[in-house]
Amino acid sequence: MRIGELSERTGTPRRLLRYYEEQRLIVADRSANGYRDYDEFYVDRVLQIRGLLEAGLPTRIIKQILPCLETTRTIHVLGATPEMIATLEREHQRMTERIQGLTRNRDAVAGYLATVRGEGRPDPTTPSPRAA
């Protein structure tokens, strides 16, 4: 697929895709006319990169851990430095805290919706019947 389609499918500006390529986070083949051609694989990869960037990881760390994310069965360790390990530990903790905050907010919104719909306040640990 060409860069425009990858951009549309991932919601990522073309300029940012070129930056990812510059940082060697993604790799495009080149067609005879010089256009970038991306494999289908890069749709998920770009979304993964964006998620890691939004979580606060720098591209140099993302580049090192991307091979580990290709499959859940194989982990490739490419020179994990103490700095990288410390960065990942901090980011892991920050992500955990964000997840906990999001969970609290989701449960509060669910409680509010249940109240305004006249359903009473549900137990936040019980899945909503609408989610099934």
A tleap script that builds the chain and sets N, CA, C and O, in Angstrom:
source leaprc.protein.ff14SB
mol = sequence {
  NMET ARG ILE GLY GLU LEU SER GLU ARG THR
  GLY THR PRO ARG ARG LEU LEU ARG TYR TYR
  GLU GLU GLN ARG LEU ILE VAL ALA ASP ARG
  SER ALA ASN GLY TYR ARG ASP TYR ASP GLU
  PHE TYR VAL ASP ARG VAL LEU GLN ILE ARG
  GLY LEU LEU GLU ALA GLY LEU PRO THR ARG
  ILE ILE LYS GLN ILE LEU PRO CYS LEU GLU
  THR THR ARG THR ILE HIE VAL LEU GLY ALA
  THR PRO GLU MET ILE ALA THR LEU GLU ARG
  GLU HIE GLN ARG MET THR GLU ARG ILE GLN
  GLY LEU THR ARG ASN ARG ASP ALA VAL ALA
  GLY TYR LEU ALA THR VAL ARG GLY GLU GLY
  ARG PRO ASP PRO THR THR PRO SER PRO ARG
  ALA CALA
}
set mol.1.N position { 0.849 -1.169 0.000 }
set mol.1.CA position { 0.000 0.000 0.000 }
set mol.1.C position { 0.893 1.230 0.000 }
set mol.1.O position { 2.008 1.201 0.522 }
set mol.2.N position { 0.404 2.289 -0.579 }
set mol.2.CA position { 1.167 3.533 -0.640 }
set mol.2.C position { 1.007 4.303 0.667 }
set mol.2.O position { 0.161 3.975 1.499 }
set mol.3.N position { 1.823 5.320 0.827 }
set mol.3.CA position { 1.874 6.071 2.074 }
set mol.3.C position { 0.530 6.731 2.403 }
set mol.3.O position { 0.160 6.824 3.573 }
set mol.4.N position { -0.194 7.183 1.392 }
set mol.4.CA position { -1.495 7.809 1.627 }
set mol.4.C position { -2.488 6.849 2.250 }
set mol.4.O position { -3.237 7.223 3.153 }
set mol.5.N position { -2.499 5.612 1.772 }
set mol.5.CA position { -3.413 4.614 2.327 }
set mol.5.C position { -3.005 4.255 3.756 }
set mol.5.O position { -3.861 4.131 4.632 }
set mol.6.N position { -1.710 4.088 3.991 }
set mol.6.CA position { -1.247 3.796 5.351 }
set mol.6.C position { -1.623 4.947 6.287 }
set mol.6.O position { -2.030 4.723 7.427 }
set mol.7.N position { -1.486 6.154 5.804 }
set mol.7.CA position { -1.858 7.330 6.577 }
set mol.7.C position { -3.337 7.303 6.934 }
set mol.7.O position { -3.706 7.524 8.087 }
set mol.8.N position { -4.179 7.035 5.951 }
set mol.8.CA position { -5.630 6.987 6.187 }
set mol.8.C position { -6.005 5.867 7.146 }
set mol.8.O position { -6.810 6.069 8.055 }
set mol.9.N position { -5.431 4.699 6.949 }
set mol.9.CA position { -5.813 3.531 7.747 }
set mol.9.C position { -5.343 3.619 9.192 }
set mol.9.O position { -5.925 2.983 10.070 }
set mol.10.N position { -4.308 4.391 9.446 }
set mol.10.CA position { -3.785 4.499 10.812 }
set mol.10.C position { -4.078 5.844 11.459 }
set mol.10.O position { -3.855 6.022 12.656 }
set mol.11.N position { -4.579 6.794 10.669 }
set mol.11.CA position { -4.815 8.131 11.199 }
set mol.11.C position { -3.514 8.864 11.506 }
set mol.11.O position { -3.469 9.747 12.362 }
set mol.12.N position { -2.473 8.488 10.802 }
set mol.12.CA position { -1.147 9.065 11.032 }
set mol.12.C position { -0.762 9.937 9.844 }
set mol.12.O position { -0.800 9.473 8.705 }
set mol.13.N position { -0.396 11.175 10.085 }
set mol.13.CA position { -0.005 12.042 8.967 }
set mol.13.C position { 1.177 11.454 8.184 }
set mol.13.O position { 2.047 10.793 8.750 }
set mol.14.N position { 1.186 11.710 6.889 }
set mol.14.CA position { 2.272 11.216 6.026 }
set mol.14.C position { 3.630 11.672 6.525 }
set mol.14.O position { 4.600 10.913 6.506 }
set mol.15.N position { 3.689 12.888 6.958 }
set mol.15.CA position { 4.963 13.428 7.453 }
set mol.15.C position { 5.496 12.604 8.630 }
set mol.15.O position { 6.697 12.352 8.737 }
set mol.16.N position { 4.582 12.192 9.507 }
set mol.16.CA position { 4.978 11.383 10.656 }
set mol.16.C position { 5.415 9.983 10.213 }
set mol.16.O position { 6.341 9.412 10.789 }
set mol.17.N position { 4.756 9.435 9.198 }
set mol.17.CA position { 5.175 8.138 8.662 }
set mol.17.C position { 6.588 8.226 8.087 }
set mol.17.O position { 7.396 7.314 8.259 }
set mol.18.N position { 6.875 9.325 7.408 }
set mol.18.CA position { 8.236 9.517 6.875 }
set mol.18.C position { 9.252 9.614 8.024 }
set mol.18.O position { 10.368 9.105 7.924 }
set mol.19.N position { 8.849 10.267 9.100 }
set mol.19.CA position { 9.721 10.358 10.276 }
set mol.19.C position { 9.969 8.966 10.855 }
set mol.19.O position { 11.106 8.637 11.195 }
set mol.20.N position { 8.921 8.143 10.973 }
set mol.20.CA position { 9.091 6.772 11.470 }
set mol.20.C position { 10.067 6.007 10.588 }
set mol.20.O position { 10.883 5.226 11.077 }
set mol.21.N position { 9.975 6.238 9.295 }
set mol.21.CA position { 10.889 5.577 8.370 }
set mol.21.C position { 12.318 6.099 8.578 }
set mol.21.O position { 13.275 5.324 8.573 }
set mol.22.N position { 12.450 7.387 8.756 }
set mol.22.CA position { 13.750 8.003 9.013 }
set mol.22.C position { 14.395 7.426 10.278 }
set mol.22.O position { 15.609 7.229 10.336 }
set mol.23.N position { 13.571 7.162 11.275 }
set mol.23.CA position { 14.043 6.597 12.542 }
set mol.23.C position { 14.198 5.076 12.476 }
set mol.23.O position { 14.584 4.442 13.457 }
set mol.24.N position { 13.898 4.507 11.329 }
set mol.24.CA position { 13.975 3.057 11.078 }
set mol.24.C position { 13.010 2.257 11.947 }
set mol.24.O position { 13.298 1.124 12.333 }
set mol.25.N position { 11.853 2.864 12.251 }
set mol.25.CA position { 10.794 2.165 12.971 }
set mol.25.C position { 9.930 1.374 11.993 }
set mol.25.O position { 9.367 0.337 12.345 }
set mol.26.N position { 9.834 1.873 10.769 }
set mol.26.CA position { 9.145 1.163 9.690 }
set mol.26.C position { 10.043 1.230 8.455 }
set mol.26.O position { 10.916 2.092 8.350 }
set mol.27.N position { 9.813 0.317 7.537 }
set mol.27.CA position { 10.618 0.260 6.318 }
set mol.27.C position { 9.679 0.092 5.134 }
set mol.27.O position { 8.819 -0.789 5.123 }
set mol.28.N position { 9.856 0.944 4.151 }
set mol.28.CA position { 9.040 0.861 2.940 }
set mol.28.C position { 9.876 0.286 1.809 }
set mol.28.O position { 11.063 0.582 1.674 }
set mol.29.N position { 9.237 -0.532 1.010 }
set mol.29.CA position { 9.865 -0.929 -0.246 }
set mol.29.C position { 9.644 0.234 -1.208 }
set mol.29.O position { 8.769 1.071 -0.983 }
set mol.30.N position { 10.409 0.288 -2.244 }
set mol.30.CA position { 10.233 1.338 -3.247 }
set mol.30.C position { 9.827 0.699 -4.561 }
set mol.30.O position { 10.442 -0.267 -5.012 }
set mol.31.N position { 8.788 1.244 -5.171 }
set mol.31.CA position { 8.350 0.752 -6.473 }
set mol.31.C position { 9.259 1.340 -7.550 }
set mol.31.O position { 10.108 2.184 -7.261 }
set mol.32.N position { 9.081 0.898 -8.766 }
set mol.32.CA position { 9.941 1.354 -9.869 }
set mol.32.C position { 9.897 2.876 -10.035 }
set mol.32.O position { 10.887 3.490 -10.431 }
set mol.33.N position { 8.749 3.476 -9.733 }
set mol.33.CA position { 8.633 4.932 -9.874 }
set mol.33.C position { 9.095 5.685 -8.622 }
set mol.33.O position { 8.983 6.910 -8.560 }
set mol.34.N position { 9.616 4.955 -7.620 }
set mol.34.CA position { 10.148 5.578 -6.422 }
set mol.34.C position { 9.144 5.766 -5.297 }
set mol.34.O position { 9.505 6.239 -4.219 }
set mol.35.N position { 7.879 5.400 -5.534 }
set mol.35.CA position { 6.874 5.542 -4.483 }
set mol.35.C position { 7.121 4.532 -3.370 }
set mol.35.O position { 7.574 3.413 -3.609 }
set mol.36.N position { 6.813 4.955 -2.149 }
set mol.36.CA position { 6.907 4.038 -1.014 }
set mol.36.C position { 5.792 2.999 -1.125 }
set mol.36.O position { 4.667 3.309 -1.517 }
set mol.37.N position { 6.132 1.769 -0.773 }
set mol.37.CA position { 5.151 0.689 -0.770 }
set mol.37.C position { 5.277 -0.055 0.554 }
set mol.37.O position { 6.316 -0.644 0.851 }
set mol.38.N position { 4.199 -0.022 1.353 }
set mol.38.CA position { 4.219 -0.621 2.684 }
set mol.38.C position { 3.435 -1.922 2.690 }
set mol.38.O position { 2.384 -2.035 2.060 }
set mol.39.N position { 3.956 -2.889 3.400 }
set mol.39.CA position { 3.281 -4.162 3.613 }
set mol.39.C position { 2.107 -3.947 4.568 }
set mol.39.O position { 2.120 -3.014 5.370 }
set mol.40.N position { 1.111 -4.798 4.484 }
set mol.40.CA position { -0.068 -4.754 5.366 }
set mol.40.C position { 0.348 -4.774 6.847 }
set mol.40.O position { -0.320 -4.172 7.687 }
set mol.41.N position { 1.421 -5.448 7.151 }
set mol.41.CA position { 1.955 -5.557 8.503 }
set mol.41.C position { 2.113 -4.191 9.167 }
set mol.41.O position { 1.959 -4.069 10.382 }
set mol.42.N position { 2.418 -3.174 8.381 }
set mol.42.CA position { 2.717 -1.868 8.948 }
set mol.42.C position { 1.496 -1.114 9.463 }
set mol.42.O position { 1.654 -0.115 10.166 }
set mol.43.N position { 0.303 -1.554 9.142 }
set mol.43.CA position { -0.884 -0.912 9.724 }
set mol.43.C position { -0.838 -1.110 11.236 }
set mol.43.O position { -0.930 -0.146 11.996 }
set mol.44.N position { -0.697 -2.360 11.668 }
set mol.44.CA position { -0.634 -2.628 13.106 }
set mol.44.C position { 0.634 -2.058 13.719 }
set mol.44.O position { 0.609 -1.550 14.840 }
set mol.45.N position { 1.733 -2.138 13.000 }
set mol.45.CA position { 3.010 -1.652 13.532 }
set mol.45.C position { 2.936 -0.150 13.804 }
set mol.45.O position { 3.396 0.307 14.850 }
set mol.46.N position { 2.370 0.617 12.886 }
set mol.46.CA position { 2.262 2.070 13.083 }
set mol.46.C position { 1.364 2.374 14.278 }
set mol.46.O position { 1.674 3.264 15.070 }
set mol.47.N position { 0.265 1.655 14.416 }
set mol.47.CA position { -0.615 1.865 15.569 }
set mol.47.C position { 0.108 1.533 16.866 }
set mol.47.O position { -0.075 2.206 17.881 }
set mol.48.N position { 0.929 0.494 16.824 }
set mol.48.CA position { 1.718 0.106 17.988 }
set mol.48.C position { 2.738 1.199 18.331 }
set mol.48.O position { 2.899 1.556 19.498 }
set mol.49.N position { 3.407 1.714 17.336 }
set mol.49.CA position { 4.386 2.786 17.540 }
set mol.49.C position { 3.701 4.009 18.142 }
set mol.49.O position { 4.207 4.609 19.090 }
set mol.50.N position { 2.562 4.369 17.591 }
set mol.50.CA position { 1.847 5.550 18.111 }
set mol.50.C position { 1.455 5.361 19.565 }
set mol.50.O position { 1.563 6.285 20.371 }
set mol.51.N position { 0.998 4.153 19.899 }
set mol.51.CA position { 0.628 3.874 21.281 }
set mol.51.C position { 1.814 3.991 22.224 }
set mol.51.O position { 1.695 4.530 23.324 }
set mol.52.N position { 2.959 3.481 21.785 }
set mol.52.CA position { 4.171 3.565 22.614 }
set mol.52.C position { 4.634 5.011 22.755 }
set mol.52.O position { 5.077 5.420 23.828 }
set mol.53.N position { 4.535 5.783 21.680 }
set mol.53.CA position { 4.892 7.203 21.755 }
set mol.53.C position { 3.945 7.951 22.689 }
set mol.53.O position { 4.379 8.779 23.490 }
set mol.54.N position { 2.654 7.656 22.583 }
set mol.54.CA position { 1.671 8.310 23.450 }
set mol.54.C position { 1.894 7.937 24.912 }
set mol.54.O position { 1.566 8.709 25.813 }
set mol.55.N position { 2.451 6.750 25.140 }
set mol.55.CA position { 2.748 6.320 26.506 }
set mol.55.C position { 4.002 7.005 27.044 }
set mol.55.O position { 4.317 6.893 28.229 }
set mol.56.N position { 4.718 7.719 26.166 }
set mol.56.CA position { 5.871 8.475 26.611 }
set mol.56.C position { 7.225 7.876 26.286 }
set mol.56.O position { 8.251 8.428 26.683 }
set mol.57.N position { 7.252 6.758 25.572 }
set mol.57.CA position { 8.541 6.158 25.237 }
set mol.57.C position { 9.203 6.912 24.094 }
set mol.57.O position { 8.535 7.275 23.126 }
set mol.58.N position { 10.500 7.152 24.191 }
set mol.58.CA position { 11.199 7.813 23.085 }
set mol.58.C position { 11.438 6.835 21.936 }
set mol.58.O position { 11.470 5.621 22.140 }
set mol.59.N position { 11.606 7.372 20.736 }
set mol.59.CA position { 11.769 6.508 19.555 }
set mol.59.C position { 12.989 5.609 19.663 }
set mol.59.O position { 12.970 4.491 19.148 }
set mol.60.N position { 14.057 6.067 20.321 }
set mol.60.CA position { 15.255 5.218 20.425 }
set mol.60.C position { 14.966 3.969 21.253 }
set mol.60.O position { 15.535 2.913 20.977 }
set mol.61.N position { 14.098 4.062 22.259 }
set mol.61.CA position { 13.715 2.894 23.058 }
set mol.61.C position { 12.727 2.038 22.268 }
set mol.61.O position { 12.820 0.810 22.272 }
set mol.62.N position { 11.784 2.686 21.594 }
set mol.62.CA position { 10.816 1.948 20.779 }
set mol.62.C position { 11.540 1.103 19.746 }
set mol.62.O position { 11.191 -0.057 19.525 }
set mol.63.N position { 12.540 1.680 19.122 }
set mol.63.CA position { 13.305 0.948 18.107 }
set mol.63.C position { 13.925 -0.311 18.696 }
set mol.63.O position { 13.992 -1.340 18.023 }
set mol.64.N position { 14.372 -0.244 19.929 }
set mol.64.CA position { 14.993 -1.393 20.566 }
set mol.64.C position { 13.985 -2.463 20.975 }
set mol.64.O position { 14.297 -3.653 20.941 }
set mol.65.N position { 12.784 -2.051 21.358 }
set mol.65.CA position { 11.833 -3.057 21.842 }
set mol.65.C position { 10.869 -3.559 20.773 }
set mol.65.O position { 10.179 -4.554 20.998 }
set mol.66.N position { 10.803 -2.899 19.615 }
set mol.66.CA position { 9.891 -3.362 18.568 }
set mol.66.C position { 10.099 -4.833 18.199 }
set mol.66.O position { 9.111 -5.547 18.028 }
set mol.67.N position { 11.322 -5.312 18.072 }
set mol.67.CA position { 11.481 -6.737 17.754 }
set mol.67.C position { 10.861 -7.656 18.804 }
set mol.67.O position { 10.432 -8.764 18.482 }
set mol.68.N position { 10.812 -7.206 20.049 }
set mol.68.CA position { 10.209 -8.011 21.117 }
set mol.68.C position { 8.697 -8.085 20.985 }
set mol.68.O position { 8.067 -8.983 21.543 }
set mol.69.N position { 8.118 -7.159 20.262 }
set mol.69.CA position { 6.664 -7.078 20.162 }
set mol.69.C position { 6.122 -7.786 18.934 }
set mol.69.O position { 4.909 -7.814 18.728 }
set mol.70.N position { 6.994 -8.358 18.116 }
set mol.70.CA position { 6.542 -9.017 16.898 }
set mol.70.C position { 5.787 -10.300 17.179 }
set mol.70.O position { 4.863 -10.656 16.447 }
set mol.71.N position { 6.168 -10.986 18.220 }
set mol.71.CA position { 5.501 -12.228 18.578 }
set mol.71.C position { 5.575 -12.389 20.086 }
set mol.71.O position { 6.523 -11.923 20.717 }
set mol.72.N position { 4.593 -13.038 20.657 }
set mol.72.CA position { 4.599 -13.223 22.111 }
set mol.72.C position { 5.495 -14.387 22.515 }
set mol.72.O position { 5.819 -14.524 23.694 }
set mol.73.N position { 5.898 -15.217 21.582 }
set mol.73.CA position { 6.702 -16.391 21.923 }
set mol.73.C position { 8.198 -16.134 21.903 }
set mol.73.O position { 8.950 -16.797 22.617 }
set mol.74.N position { 8.635 -15.189 21.102 }
set mol.74.CA position { 10.059 -14.944 20.953 }
set mol.74.C position { 10.391 -13.540 21.421 }
set mol.74.O position { 9.773 -12.568 20.987 }
set mol.75.N position { 11.368 -13.440 22.304 }
set mol.75.CA position { 11.815 -12.137 22.768 }
set mol.75.C position { 13.261 -11.965 22.324 }
set mol.75.O position { 14.122 -12.793 22.621 }
set mol.76.N position { 13.505 -10.887 21.616 }
set mol.76.CA position { 14.852 -10.564 21.168 }
set mol.76.C position { 15.390 -9.470 22.074 }
set mol.76.O position { 14.790 -8.400 22.173 }
set mol.77.N position { 16.491 -9.716 22.724 }
set mol.77.CA position { 17.095 -8.698 23.583 }
set mol.77.C position { 18.286 -8.123 22.843 }
set mol.77.O position { 19.258 -8.821 22.553 }
set mol.78.N position { 18.193 -6.843 22.544 }
set mol.78.CA position { 19.240 -6.181 21.780 }
set mol.78.C position { 19.972 -5.176 22.653 }
set mol.78.O position { 19.706 -3.977 22.568 }
set mol.79.N position { 20.870 -5.635 23.472 }
set mol.79.CA position { 21.698 -4.730 24.269 }
set mol.79.C position { 20.918 -3.863 25.220 }
set mol.79.O position { 21.034 -2.638 25.166 }
set mol.80.N position { 20.126 -4.455 26.093 }
set mol.80.CA position { 19.351 -3.687 27.063 }
set mol.80.C position { 20.299 -3.018 28.041 }
set mol.80.O position { 20.942 -3.687 28.850 }
set mol.81.N position { 20.383 -1.713 27.966 }
set mol.81.CA position { 21.254 -0.953 28.860 }
set mol.81.C position { 20.523 -0.678 30.173 }
set mol.81.O position { 19.295 -0.746 30.217 }
set mol.82.N position { 21.254 -0.369 31.235 }
set mol.82.CA position { 20.598 0.001 32.494 }
set mol.82.C position { 19.651 1.193 32.310 }
set mol.82.O position { 18.595 1.253 32.941 }
set mol.83.N position { 20.029 2.139 31.447 }
set mol.83.CA position { 19.163 3.295 31.180 }
set mol.83.C position { 17.848 2.849 30.533 }
set mol.83.O position { 16.774 3.322 30.903 }
set mol.84.N position { 17.946 1.930 29.559 }
set mol.84.CA position { 16.741 1.448 28.890 }
set mol.84.C position { 15.844 0.699 29.872 }
set mol.84.O position { 14.626 0.879 29.861 }
set mol.85.N position { 16.430 -0.128 30.707 }
set mol.85.CA position { 15.642 -0.883 31.687 }
set mol.85.C position { 14.954 0.076 32.649 }
set mol.85.O position { 13.772 -0.090 32.951 }
set mol.86.N position { 15.681 1.076 33.132 }
set mol.86.CA position { 15.093 2.059 34.046 }
set mol.86.C position { 13.969 2.833 33.368 }
set mol.86.O position { 12.930 3.087 33.977 }
set mol.87.N position { 14.176 3.207 32.112 }
set mol.87.CA position { 13.136 3.927 31.360 }
set mol.87.C position { 11.898 3.060 31.218 }
set mol.87.O position { 10.781 3.528 31.438 }
set mol.88.N position { 12.090 1.802 30.851 }
set mol.88.CA position { 10.947 0.900 30.680 }
set mol.88.C position { 10.228 0.647 31.997 }
set mol.88.O position { 9.000 0.562 32.025 }
set mol.89.N position { 10.971 0.527 33.081 }
set mol.89.CA position { 10.334 0.340 34.391 }
set mol.89.C position { 9.488 1.558 34.762 }
set mol.89.O position { 8.369 1.415 35.254 }
set mol.90.N position { 10.026 2.758 34.525 }
set mol.90.CA position { 9.256 3.981 34.812 }
set mol.90.C position { 8.005 4.053 33.952 }
set mol.90.O position { 6.918 4.369 34.436 }
set mol.91.N position { 8.176 3.753 32.665 }
set mol.91.CA position { 7.030 3.831 31.761 }
set mol.91.C position { 5.999 2.758 32.080 }
set mol.91.O position { 4.797 2.997 31.965 }
set mol.92.N position { 6.458 1.588 32.476 }
set mol.92.CA position { 5.532 0.521 32.867 }
set mol.92.C position { 4.691 0.977 34.052 }
set mol.92.O position { 3.474 0.788 34.060 }
set mol.93.N position { 5.323 1.570 35.040 }
set mol.93.CA position { 4.611 2.068 36.214 }
set mol.93.C position { 3.643 3.182 35.828 }
set mol.93.O position { 2.508 3.222 36.304 }
set mol.94.N position { 4.097 4.079 34.967 }
set mol.94.CA position { 3.229 5.183 34.525 }
set mol.94.C position { 2.018 4.653 33.773 }
set mol.94.O position { 0.905 5.143 33.965 }
set mol.95.N position { 2.226 3.652 32.913 }
set mol.95.CA position { 1.110 3.046 32.179 }
set mol.95.C position { 0.131 2.383 33.134 }
set mol.95.O position { -1.084 2.502 32.971 }
set mol.96.N position { 0.664 1.680 34.138 }
set mol.96.CA position { -0.192 1.021 35.129 }
set mol.96.C position { -1.049 2.052 35.849 }
set mol.96.O position { -2.245 1.837 36.051 }
set mol.97.N position { -0.443 3.169 36.235 }
set mol.97.CA position { -1.198 4.226 36.911 }
set mol.97.C position { -2.253 4.828 35.997 }
set mol.97.O position { -3.361 5.128 36.443 }
set mol.98.N position { -1.921 5.009 34.724 }
set mol.98.CA position { -2.909 5.548 33.768 }
set mol.98.C position { -4.068 4.575 33.594 }
set mol.98.O position { -5.227 4.986 33.537 }
set mol.99.N position { -3.754 3.280 33.511 }
set mol.99.CA position { -4.808 2.267 33.371 }
set mol.99.C position { -5.722 2.295 34.588 }
set mol.99.O position { -6.944 2.238 34.450 }
set mol.100.N position { -5.138 2.383 35.776 }
set mol.100.CA position { -5.952 2.443 36.991 }
set mol.100.C position { -6.839 3.682 36.997 }
set mol.100.O position { -8.007 3.611 37.376 }
set mol.101.N position { -6.284 4.819 36.576 }
set mol.101.CA position { -7.076 6.050 36.498 }
set mol.101.C position { -8.198 5.934 35.480 }
set mol.101.O position { -9.328 6.345 35.745 }
set mol.102.N position { -7.890 5.375 34.316 }
set mol.102.CA position { -8.917 5.173 33.289 }
set mol.102.C position { -10.003 4.223 33.773 }
set mol.102.O position { -11.185 4.437 33.506 }
set mol.103.N position { -9.606 3.179 34.479 }
set mol.103.CA position { -10.588 2.224 35.008 }
set mol.103.C position { -11.519 2.918 35.995 }
set mol.103.O position { -12.734 2.723 35.950 }
set mol.104.N position { -10.947 3.734 36.895 }
set mol.104.CA position { -11.784 4.486 37.846 }
set mol.104.C position { -12.745 5.420 37.112 }
set mol.104.O position { -13.926 5.495 37.450 }
set mol.105.N position { -12.236 6.124 36.117 }
set mol.105.CA position { -13.089 7.048 35.360 }
set mol.105.C position { -14.171 6.308 34.592 }
set mol.105.O position { -15.318 6.752 34.553 }
set mol.106.N position { -13.815 5.172 33.975 }
set mol.106.CA position { -14.810 4.374 33.256 }
set mol.106.C position { -15.908 3.915 34.210 }
set mol.106.O position { -17.091 3.991 33.880 }
set mol.107.N position { -15.516 3.439 35.396 }
set mol.107.CA position { -16.502 2.972 36.367 }
set mol.107.C position { -17.380 4.115 36.860 }
set mol.107.O position { -18.575 3.925 37.085 }
set mol.108.N position { -16.799 5.302 37.029 }
set mol.108.CA position { -17.586 6.465 37.454 }
set mol.108.C position { -18.602 6.848 36.383 }
set mol.108.O position { -19.753 7.160 36.687 }
set mol.109.N position { -18.163 6.819 35.126 }
set mol.109.CA position { -19.089 7.136 34.022 }
set mol.109.C position { -20.189 6.084 33.942 }
set mol.109.O position { -21.352 6.421 33.720 }
set mol.110.N position { -19.834 4.819 34.119 }
set mol.110.CA position { -20.841 3.752 34.096 }
set mol.110.C position { -21.855 3.952 35.216 }
set mol.110.O position { -23.054 3.770 35.007 }
set mol.111.N position { -21.379 4.327 36.407 }
set mol.111.CA position { -22.277 4.589 37.526 }
set mol.111.C position { -23.192 5.765 37.250 }
set mol.111.O position { -24.383 5.723 37.559 }
set mol.112.N position { -22.632 6.813 36.666 }
set mol.112.CA position { -23.435 7.982 36.319 }
set mol.112.C position { -24.510 7.610 35.298 }
set mol.112.O position { -25.675 7.977 35.452 }
set mol.113.N position { -24.112 6.881 34.259 }
set mol.113.CA position { -25.083 6.463 33.239 }
set mol.113.C position { -26.185 5.597 33.836 }
set mol.113.O position { -27.362 5.763 33.517 }
set mol.114.N position { -25.794 4.680 34.698 }
set mol.114.CA position { -26.793 3.809 35.332 }
set mol.114.C position { -27.769 4.634 36.156 }
set mol.114.O position { -28.970 4.364 36.163 }
set mol.115.N position { -27.245 5.648 36.856 }
set mol.115.CA position { -28.107 6.491 37.684 }
set mol.115.C position { -29.063 7.307 36.824 }
set mol.115.O position { -30.258 7.357 37.113 }
set mol.116.N position { -28.559 7.946 35.772 }
set mol.116.CA position { -29.439 8.778 34.949 }
set mol.116.C position { -30.415 7.937 34.140 }
set mol.116.O position { -31.463 8.435 33.730 }
set mol.117.N position { -30.096 6.701 33.909 }
set mol.117.CA position { -31.035 5.804 33.218 }
set mol.117.C position { -32.012 5.158 34.195 }
set mol.117.O position { -32.913 4.427 33.784 }
set mol.118.N position { -31.834 5.429 35.494 }
set mol.118.CA position { -32.727 4.864 36.497 }
set mol.118.C position { -32.427 3.414 36.822 }
set mol.118.O position { -33.296 2.700 37.321 }
set mol.119.N position { -31.226 2.972 36.551 }
set mol.119.CA position { -30.863 1.569 36.784 }
set mol.119.C position { -30.208 1.355 38.141 }
set mol.119.O position { -29.898 0.220 38.501 }
set mol.120.N position { -29.991 2.429 38.903 }
set mol.120.CA position { -29.248 2.289 40.154 }
set mol.120.C position { -27.765 2.210 39.868 }
set mol.120.O position { -27.356 2.196 38.707 }
set mol.121.N position { -26.975 2.160 40.882 }
set mol.121.CA position { -25.519 2.126 40.721 }
set mol.121.C position { -25.052 0.675 40.682 }
set mol.121.O position { -25.228 -0.059 41.654 }
set mol.122.N position { -24.448 0.251 39.543 }
set mol.122.CA position { -23.996 -1.133 39.437 }
set mol.122.C position { -22.708 -1.374 40.215 }
set mol.122.O position { -21.965 -0.444 40.530 }
set mol.123.N position { -22.466 -2.635 40.514 }
set mol.123.CA position { -21.201 -3.034 41.132 }
set mol.123.C position { -20.126 -2.910 40.052 }
set mol.123.O position { -20.222 -3.584 39.026 }
set mol.124.N position { -19.083 -2.050 40.254 }
set mol.124.CA position { -18.090 -1.822 39.203 }
set mol.124.C position { -17.289 -3.062 38.829 }
set mol.124.O position { -16.662 -3.095 37.770 }
set mol.125.N position { -17.301 -4.081 39.683 }
set mol.125.CA position { -16.553 -5.302 39.361 }
set mol.125.C position { -17.363 -6.266 38.515 }
set mol.125.O position { -16.820 -7.240 37.993 }
set mol.126.N position { -18.663 -6.006 38.371 }
set mol.126.CA position { -19.521 -6.876 37.568 }
set mol.126.C position { -19.641 -6.317 36.174 }
set mol.126.O position { -20.008 -5.154 36.011 }
set mol.127.N position { -19.339 -7.120 35.145 }
set mol.127.CA position { -19.468 -6.619 33.773 }
set mol.127.C position { -20.907 -6.243 33.448 }
set mol.127.O position { -21.858 -6.880 33.901 }
set mol.128.N position { -21.034 -5.198 32.656 }
set mol.128.CA position { -22.359 -4.748 32.237 }
set mol.128.C position { -22.974 -5.784 31.321 }
set mol.128.O position { -22.266 -6.363 30.497 }
set mol.129.N position { -24.303 -6.046 31.439 }
set mol.129.CA position { -24.934 -7.004 30.526 }
set mol.129.C position { -24.867 -6.532 29.081 }
set mol.129.O position { -24.937 -7.346 28.160 }
set mol.130.N position { -24.732 -5.218 28.871 }
set mol.130.CA position { -24.636 -4.697 27.506 }
set mol.130.C position { -23.285 -5.046 26.882 }
set mol.130.O position { -23.167 -5.098 25.658 }
set mol.131.N position { -22.263 -5.286 27.713 }
set mol.131.CA position { -20.922 -5.600 27.215 }
set mol.131.C position { -20.836 -7.022 26.685 }
set mol.131.O position { -19.911 -7.353 25.943 }
set mol.132.N position { -21.781 -7.857 27.053 }
set mol.132.CA position { -21.746 -9.269 26.609 }
set mol.132.C position { -22.191 -9.430 25.193 }
set mol.132.O position { -22.216 -10.548 24.677 }
savepdb mol mol.pdb
quit
